[in-house]
């Protein structure tokens, strides 16, 4: 009987000492290109436009608008936060991401304008 208890104790001890399996990292679900439609509702900015934004590892990595420096991310609650700089001008955007679509408000304190944006994943 003592031998069985000893063997069981050793098996349990070795199982507890074994490293835990490392989960396989899933590809972030938002990675890819997003077509963003922009509408101005306040101020004297252009009435609207369209850009393509690239997301990689839940971070904004590129925008197809020349001279624009993008910064942003999508967090664990599917909230988008972004800043887009053109020299000293800044556009801030935030919103909710739901599956293959996203939307929210944008504003520019440097140009005194703002509006809404909507986005759809295109790849």
Backbone as a ProteinNet text record, in pm:
[ID]
protein_1_A
[PRIMARY]
XXXXXXXXXXXXXXXXXXXXXXXXXXXXXXXXXXXXXXXXXXXXXXXXXXXXXXXXXXXXXXXXXXXXXXXXXXXXXXXXXXXXXXXXXXXXXXXXXXXXXXXXXXXXXXXXXXXXXXXXXXX
[TERTIARY]
82.1	0	87.1	197	287	350.5	381	441.8	346.9	216.6	118.7	106.2	106.5	98.6	222.8	340.5	464.7	464.8	423.2	417.7	319.5	201.2	101.3	155.3	225.8	284.3	389.1	473.2	576	513.8	408.8	342	279	214.8	152.5	258.2	368.5	476.1	536.3	556.3	615	517	388.3	287.5	283.2	294.3	292.3	418.5	529.5	656.4	669.5	588.3	597.2	551.3	617.1	573.9	434.7	359.4	225.8	235.9	143.6	142.5	122	198.6	185.4	77.2	-22.8	-127.1	-71.1	-124.2	-83.8	-144	-60.7	-108.6	-196.6	-314.2	-406.3	-374	-395.3	-376.2	-480.5	-436.9	-534.3	-644.7	-768.2	-881.1	-898.6	-839.9	-860.3	-751.1	-649.1	-538.7	-587.8	-534.3	-569	-593.2	-653.2	-682.3	-828.9	-852.9	-986.2	-1010.9	-1123.1	-1163.3	-1243.7	-1196.6	-1257.6	-1322.3	-1451.2	-1524.5	-1536.8	-1501.5	-1498.8	-1600.4	-1683.6	-1779.7	-1759	-1755.6	-1743.2	-1882.4	-1910	-2040.7	-2027.8	-1905.9	-1883.5	-1753.5	-1754.8	-1631.7	-1611.1	-1493.7	-1463	-1366.6	-1357.2	-1274.6	-1345.3	-1273.8	-1340.9	-1461.4	-1565	-1689.1	-1676.6	-1576.4	-1562.4	-1450.8	-1427.6	-1323.9	-1315.6	-1218.1	-1200.8	-1051	-1010.4	-872.1	-871.6	-755.9	-737.8	-633.7	-670	-583.2	-544.3	-418.1	-369.5	-349.7	-405.2	-392.6	-306.4	-206	-124.2	-99.3	-126.2	-112.2	-193.2	-313.4	-408.3	-358	-260.6	-205.2	-218	-239.3	-242.1	-97.1	-69.2	68.1	84.3	-25.5	-12.6	-147.3	-139.5	-257	-217.5	-310.1	-274.9	-287.9	-285.2	-289.4	-147.3	-94.2	43.3	69.6	182	223.2	157	67.8	-2.5	73.4	101.1	164.6	57	29	-76.3	-23.6	-107.8	-82.3	-216.6	-225.4	-350.9	-350.1	-460.5	-472.3	-618.6	-642.6	-772.2	-747.2	-818.7	-791.5	-875.4	-862.7	-930.7	-1082.9	-1133.6	-1279	-1332.3	-1247.5	-1282.5	-1309	-1235.1	-1240.8	-1122.1	-1147.8	-1041.9	-1005.3	-874.2	-822.3	-714.5	-722.2	-621.7	-594.2	-471.4	-429	-361.4	-388.8	-330.2	-273	-140.4	-71.6	-29.8	-51.2	-1.6	71.2	202.4	276.4	226.5	181.4	130.2	-19	-85.4	-228.8	-251.5	-356	-385.2	-533.6	-562.3	-698.9	-703.3	-801.2	-819.5	-948.1	-943.1	-1061.3	-1070.8	-1192.4	-1214.3	-1345.4	-1372.3	-1496.5	-1497.9	-1601.3	-1623.5	-1603.3	-1537.5	-1515.5	-1606.9	-1688.9	-1781.4	-1764.6	-1689.3	-1666.4	-1587.6	-1648.5	-1583.3	-1613.8	-1678.6	-1713.1	-1671	-1662.1	-1626.4	-1681.5	-1700.3	-1747.6	-1724.5	-1728.7	-1713.5	-1694.9	-1670.7	-1648.1	-1500.3	-1476.5	-1341.4	-1345.4	-1230.9	-1223.7	-1080.9	-1071.8	-941.9	-945.2	-871.9	-863.5	-779.8	-692.4	-608.8	-684.4	-783	-861.7	-1004.7	-1039.6	-1173.3	-1284.7	-1274.7	-1378.7	-1390.3	-1494.5	-1513.6	-1628	-1653.6	-1760.3	-1760.4	-1800	-1808.2	-1727.5	-1686.8	-1618.9	-1682.5	-1681.2	-1724.6	-1618.8	-1601.1	-1498.1	-1548.3	-1495.1	-1526.5	-1396.6	-1376.1	-1255.4	-1263	-1155.1	-1157.2	-1064.7	-987.1	-906.7	-882.1
-118.6	0	125.9	122.4	236.8	261.1	157.2	169.8	241.9	209.6	275.3	423.5	456.3	595.9	670	607.9	669.6	693.8	594.4	608.8	719.2	720.8	824.3	962	974.7	1103	1148.7	1057.1	1091.9	1135.2	1063	1100.5	1238.7	1267.4	1397.5	1507.1	1481.7	1580.4	1608.9	1504.6	1527.4	1599.2	1572.4	1642.1	1789.5	1822	1961.6	2034.8	1964	2026.5	2046.8	1976.6	1987.7	2126.6	2185.2	2317.2	2308.1	2415.8	2421.7	2444.5	2393	2412	2559.3	2611.2	2750.4	2758.9	2846.8	2857.4	2912.5	2867.6	2916.2	3055.2	3150	3286.3	3293	3346.7	3361.3	3488.3	3486.5	3605	3708.2	3830.9	3933.4	3943.7	3948.5	3942	4068.6	4179.6	4304.7	4333.5	4248.8	4273.4	4277.2	4372.2	4385	4530.1	4549.1	4683.9	4717.1	4841.9	4892.8	5017.2	5019.9	5139.4	5228	5350.6	5443.2	5558.3	5578.9	5692.1	5798.9	5921.5	6031.6	6136.5	6179.4	6286.1	6397.6	6522.1	6638.7	6692.5	6719.4	6776.6	6910.2	6944.5	7069.2	7131.6	7260.4	7330.1	7339.3	7390.7	7418.7	7320.2	7200	7097.5	7049.4	6983.2	6927.6	6842.3	6836	6768.6	6618.3	6556.4	6412.2	6356.3	6228.3	6162.6	6016.9	5951	5808.1	5778	5693.8	5648.9	5500.1	5437.9	5298.8	5296.4	5232.5	5220.6	5074	5050.3	4914.1	4889.3	4776.1	4733.5	4607.5	4605.6	4486.4	4472.1	4352.2	4325.6	4425.2	4457.8	4547.1	4691.4	4728.7	4863.9	4922.5	5052.3	5121	5132.1	5075.8	5079	5165.3	5195	5273.8	5335.4	5440.4	5504.9	5548.8	5539.8	5571.3	5719.6	5806.4	5951.3	6004.8	6063.9	6112.5	6214.5	6200.1	6295.6	6277.7	6181	6159.3	6055	6088.8	5994.9	5934.8	5804.1	5742.1	5685.4	5685.7	5618.2	5571.3	5449.3	5404	5256.3	5211	5071.2	5033.9	4902.9	4847.1	4766.8	4800.4	4733.3	4606.8	4545.1	4418.3	4430.3	4552.6	4572.1	4614.2	4602.3	4639.4	4788.9	4867.6	5013	5059.3	5143.8	5201.4	5338.6	5366.9	5497.4	5531.9	5650.7	5687.7	5836.6	5871	6008.9	6008.7	6109.1	6120.4	6260.3	6269.5	6398.2	6431.1	6557.3	6612.4	6739.8	6731.1	6845.4	6876.5	6999.2	7040.1	7014.3	6973.6	6945.5	6804.1	6789.1	6659.9	6629	6505.5	6453.9	6338.8	6341.2	6234.3	6160.8	6028.6	5946.5	5836.4	5800.3	5684.1	5620.3	5500.2	5435.2	5289	5221.8	5080.9	4996	4881.9	4785.4	4666.6	4632.7	4519.8	4430.9	4323.4	4231.7	4298.4	4307.7	4363.5	4510.7	4577.1	4718.6	4794.1	4925.5	5011.8	5151.7	5229.5	5366.8	5446.4	5578.8	5666	5810.1	5897.2	6038.5	6068	6180.4	6231.2	6381.1	6439	6583.5	6631.3	6759.3	6823.6	6954.2	6958.8	7081.9	7186.8	7144.8	7239.9	7304.4	7235.7	7290.9	7325.9	7301.6	7333.3	7272.3	7140.1	7070.8	6927.7	6860	6722.3	6657.6	6532.6	6459.7	6314.2	6228	6083.6	6009	5890.5	5801.8	5663.6	5592.8	5453.5	5375.1	5248.6	5167.8	5028	4967	4828.2	4758.6	4639.3	4562.1	4515.4	4536.6	4501	4383.9	4335.8	4214.3	4139.1
0	0	0	82.9	87.5	-48.9	-122.7	-255.1	-350.8	-344.5	-432.1	-399.1	-271	-228.6	-274.7	-260.1	-303.5	-454.5	-532.5	-678.8	-717.3	-654.4	-683.6	-649.7	-537.5	-497.4	-597.6	-643.3	-742.1	-874.9	-918.2	-1043.5	-1032.8	-920.8	-900.9	-897.4	-825.7	-816.6	-953.5	-1034.8	-1167.3	-1258.4	-1243.1	-1324.6	-1289.3	-1160.8	-1118.2	-1158.7	-1166.7	-1203.4	-1353.7	-1434.3	-1579.9	-1623.1	-1722.3	-1769.9	-1830.4	-1810.1	-1868.5	-2018.7	-2091.7	-2236.6	-2266.9	-2359.2	-2400.2	-2507.5	-2486.6	-2587.4	-2718.2	-2827.9	-2958.6	-2978.3	-3015.8	-3035.6	-3160	-3142.8	-3255.1	-3331.7	-3461.5	-3543.2	-3501.3	-3476.1	-3439.9	-3546.6	-3501.6	-3594.7	-3677.8	-3635.9	-3708.5	-3810.9	-3818.8	-3911.3	-4055.3	-4131	-4272.1	-4308.5	-4425.1	-4472.5	-4449.2	-4411.7	-4383.1	-4467.6	-4538.4	-4614.3	-4519.8	-4502.8	-4408	-4484.2	-4462.3	-4518.2	-4410.2	-4445.3	-4349.8	-4392	-4298.3	-4325.1	-4223.7	-4271.9	-4185.6	-4157.4	-4030.2	-3994.5	-3922	-3878	-3805.7	-3853.9	-3883.1	-3919.4	-4069	-4104.6	-4244.8	-4308.9	-4258.2	-4323.4	-4449.1	-4540.8	-4659.4	-4617	-4701.6	-4662.9	-4639.7	-4696	-4675.5	-4759.6	-4744	-4820.3	-4783.7	-4842.6	-4819.4	-4814.8	-4719.7	-4708.4	-4677.5	-4695.3	-4656.4	-4545	-4435.2	-4318.1	-4302.5	-4270.5	-4249.1	-4099.7	-4053.4	-3914.2	-3911.1	-3822.8	-3802.9	-3653.7	-3601	-3457.8	-3375.7	-3424.8	-3357.9	-3349	-3432	-3435.3	-3575.9	-3584.1	-3712.9	-3759.4	-3877.3	-3928.2	-4052.8	-4124.4	-4247.2	-4283	-4364.8	-4422.4	-4562.6	-4655.7	-4794.5	-4828.3	-4729.9	-4751.7	-4736	-4841.9	-4840.4	-4731.6	-4662.5	-4561	-4425	-4412.1	-4285.1	-4203	-4078.4	-3986	-3897.2	-3911.9	-3831	-3699.7	-3601.8	-3474.4	-3421.9	-3376.2	-3318.9	-3289.7	-3229	-3190.3	-3171.3	-3166.2	-3129.6	-3002.6	-2894.5	-2767.3	-2750.4	-2634.5	-2606.2	-2601.5	-2586.1	-2583	-2720.1	-2824.3	-2961.9	-2977	-2900.5	-2912.6	-2994.8	-3094.2	-3176.9	-3122	-3116.1	-3078.5	-3180	-3240.5	-3339.1	-3343	-3381.6	-3406.6	-3542.6	-3620.6	-3753.4	-3766.1	-3784.7	-3789.1	-3931.3	-3966	-4092.2	-4052.7	-4034.1	-3980.9	-3841.3	-3820.4	-3689.6	-3674.2	-3780.8	-3774.9	-3721.1	-3638.7	-3576.7	-3590.6	-3631.9	-3632.8	-3533	-3444.4	-3346.2	-3380	-3368.7	-3397	-3293.2	-3262.1	-3176.1	-3218.5	-3169.5	-3206.2	-3169.5	-3215.3	-3185.1	-3308.8	-3291.2	-3398.1	-3371.4	-3470.8	-3458.5	-3580.4	-3562.2	-3673.5	-3784.5	-3902.3	-4020.5	-4042.4	-3946.2	-3959	-3833.6	-3847.3	-3734.9	-3761.7	-3656.3	-3673.3	-3546.5	-3562.1	-3446.9	-3488.5	-3391.4	-3420.3	-3447.4	-3514.1	-3531.4	-3507.2	-3473.2	-3454.4	-3475.3	-3506.8	-3521.6	-3443.4	-3333.5	-3255.3	-3326.4	-3416.6	-3488.6	-3604.2	-3661	-3772.5	-3731.7	-3606.9	-3554.3	-3638.2	-3658	-3732.6	-3681.9	-3726.5	-3683.7	-3758.2	-3725.9	-3792.3	-3750.1	-3843.9	-3818.6	-3923.5	-3887.9	-3981.7	-3970.4	-4081.9	-4085.6	-4162.2	-4125.4	-4190.5	-4213.8	-4319.3	-4353	-4390.4	-4335.3	-4365.9	-4510.9	-4587.2	-4729.7	-4761.6	-4666.3	-4689.6	-4561.7
[MASK]
+++++++++++++++++++++++++++++++++++++++++++++++++++++++++++++++++++++++++++++++++++++++++++++++++++++++++++++++++++++++++++

